[in-house]
Amino acid sequence: MLKIFICMLLLFCGNLQGTGAVALEVMLPQVYEEDIDISGWLVSEKLDGVRGYWDGKTLMSKNGNPFQPPTEFIENFPDFAIEGELWGGRGTFEQTIGIIKQQKAHPGWLDLKFAIFDVPDADSSFVQRIEKAKEWFLKNHSDFAFVIPQKMVQGKDELKEELLRVESLGGEGLIVRKPDTLYSEGRSSNILKVKSYQDTEAMVIAHTPGKGKNQGKLGSLLVELPDGTRFKIGTGFSDAERKDPPPIGATITFKYYGLYQSGIPKFPAFLRLR
């Protein structure tokens, strides 16, 4: 079942040859570090959903593949581009994937929202861009879209407090944005993601069998980073994932807390398949 899911997800996201989709050039965050002065920046919750891009006519993935929402979902969306997360609520990432990967419109979409975090417009500041989205939806109500609230943060202590608050509610982390900056393609130092931990991706190289209560199931994954560093991940798995683990060759996302001098991540834990 897990292998079928992976294949369908890869096909959907355009990672298989022959889809004809072209990845979009979107603005992406860098990782926040404490020596960065974010006083006067805007902070919002980082929603754990699937990135979506509405170009004024079509809702698509960041890889340029069109989604298949029902007409009701995109009714009253604007005639200009907006970006956001397709989101079903905190802790619903897998359910969201299960909904959007289907290749036809279906009622499951009506359990999701398009949480808007930007308006791709190279000639306006972030504050002006997000105000454009607010004004649109104030005049054109949608049951399936909202603009993610932003508030100003005065320093790193206030940022830490907000991060603790969001994480205590089950949130993934925060996004901070410099309010007066223009939209730009690629990684930008003017938009930062903030988490108690770091996360990245690795490829599954092998399975290590479990012992004790995990006898007959997965014990850990041997994974490899893009630079060739190999290590094992033995925590973060559900019982179902230990019974049917990510296959060899799959790419996973894991969290960690810094690096050892050897380059091996500290305290790695499985998060999800990508």
Buried (B, 14 or more C-beta within 10 A) or exposed (E): EBEEBBEBBBBBBBBEEEBEBEEBEBBBBEEBEEEEEBEEBBBBBBBBBBBBBBBEEEBBBBBBBEBBBBEBBBBBBBEBBBBBBBBBBBEBBEBBBBBBBBEEBEEBBBEBBBBBBBBBBEEBBBBBBBBBBBEBBEEEEBEBBBBBEBEEBEEBEBBBEBBEEBBEEEBBBBBBBBBEBBBBEEEBEBBBBBBEBBBBEBBBEEBBEBEEEBEEBBBBBBBBBEEEBEBBBBEBBEEEBBEBBBEEEBBBEBBBEEEEEEEBBEEBBBBBBB
